[in-house]
Amino acid sequence: MPEETIDPGLLEQTKNQIRKLVAEIADLAESDIQPPEFYVEFLNRAVAAVAASGGAFWLLDGKGSIKLQHQLEFRLTGLLDGRVRTQPHDALLGCMIQASQPQIIPPGATIEGQPNAGNPTPFTLIIAPLMVDRQVVGLIEILMDPTRRAATQKSTLRFVSDLCDLAGNYLKNRQMRQMMSQQRLWNQLEGFTHQIHGSLDLKETAYAIANDGKRLVGCDRFSVAAKIGGRVMVEAVSGQEVVEQRANLIRELTRLCKVVIRSGEDLIYTGNTDGFAPDIRDALELYVDESGSKAVIVTLLHKPETDQSKEKVPFGCLVAEQIGDEMAPTDAHARTEVVSRHASTALWNAQEHDKIFLLPMLKLMGSPWRFFRGRTLAKIIGVLVAVVGLIAVLTFVPWKLTIEGRGSLLPEERRITYAPTSGIVVEVPVEHSQVVHKGDLLVRLESKELERRLKELMAEKQKAESDVLFLGHQAQKAVTAPDAEKYQIQAQRSAATITAKSAQEQIESINEQLEEMKVRSPQDGIVTSWEVRKNLLGRPVEIGQELIAVASTVGDWVLEVEVPDDDMGPVLDAQSRLEEEIKQGKKPVGSRLQAYFVTATDPEHRYPGYVLRVGSKAELVETKHVVKVTVGFTREVQKDFLSRNQALRPGAEVRARIDCGKARLAYVMLRDVVHVFYETVLFRWPFLR
């Protein structure tokens, strides 16, 4: 067969292009570009240089598994979409790693001794290993046209092997740069570790990690987040004295740290969120939009474990961000990992130290105890002195005694309406909290008995008036009649007149009773009865039954406080002492016991008051005996209350404390215990007194 003639000019042009591509690959191998970018540029030039159909760049991960880093037209093999079985190809890659030699694998061929490993694709595969320090770290796979001559394929194999040497040089240089970067990092770690381990305070440790870690990693912002009590919180941000947890930036950062800690894997973001889990991607996009960061690296902090076989448990994370110029994510991640190994121990110890209950008090108590170490007699004397001192303090130190009670806020002037007579409620035009004026209708009653009696009296009155008219006509006609007949007619007419008058008087009385059944408001104010329409409408009531309460809102307000009967002793004693001091002139006339109160809707603010009245009897309220104590307060207090609240609400719940003067500290602290002792022990065995 005659040989094909090749244009010398075209051949020289092709060689120049190949030399240019090889020179570019050599420059890439010596550069410091990021690995993903190198994979793309290298594979594009390698495939173009050998005029291949496609190719793939494979690297071993830390677990020894081969991972695809980049591919070019690899879909033509059918391995990516499942059209071709991937198991023989995967086994083939494993064999190539073991062989450590470049090989040409024709379509359908298998490896000798390995029937499961072969080339299931329609292409001739040229596979060459990537070597770093005589160790296979990956593979370059080139898809060649199977119709090419064998000599061409062999020369291509040698060429691809040379390109793999250049790629190996890049990977080796990359490792060397990382090692040099780590070496510089180790030189800076001494000061960093000294700083973060210098304190066991959680906040100080977190801020030391954030500020010194920023300089160590070389980023624009460095943050520390920790999981405390099951809740993730950002503890420190470099360059900030205080972390405002309600700020949008901190809230989004907290959400991102939470999902990354839950995932259990570090996160590296360089501008592309593809490949992340949906929850991580959503949180990352929201945070990047809020912060404007171009690169985000989240490295987990793991709980220190002495047993290396245990699974590492993340309890926090470090967040390195680049906002301005770009940074190398690989180097930054390596630095952040080194920082995290030291920060994990420091932050965990500070967190455990922070959990100690009453830590400042324990430190104060622990200092004197150093004196007693190894001294039994000194310990005994110290304990006795502490006990005697405690008893002396409880016995001789006076303390303010206050008695608590619960009650309601009510107007001083309150009026309650009652049923004037028995009847049925047929109309209730008001409701709870409604403003009413004096004379407004509150309740209208109806009495069938009064209405029936009214009809009878009206009929009786009409009959009597008819009789009076009739007898008047009879008297006019009986002018010539005997005197006895005249007297009889006159007497009947007088009786009819009296009957009509009596019926009229009774009708007026019943009308007055019917008018009284329209119960009206006795004063201006608001209705304080609850759900009056529901409780009264259509129901029968008896005379004197309570209907609706109306409270005036323009007068003074008071507290009706219910004090337990067994707590009234100190209150009555304080009242008696005050009255005696007033008689002796030690206090001015009109002095009252002082008190203060808080409302259920605003428990943060105390309002001063004074005791107006103390009930003269105890009442049984919900199985408890209580005494009603009325507490008043000044108009200034009322204005202060209105400035903090919208309005004075009748019936609002309050808690009040009455100042009962000074008492021994032991009685103030152990008053309930003392009462129980007197009520049980001394009551049962009085000889112990």
Summary of the structure (lengths in Angstrom):
residues: 689
radius of gyration: 49.9
end to end distance: 134.5
largest distance: 179.6
contacts: 2020
relative contact order: 0.06
helix: 48%
strand: 26%
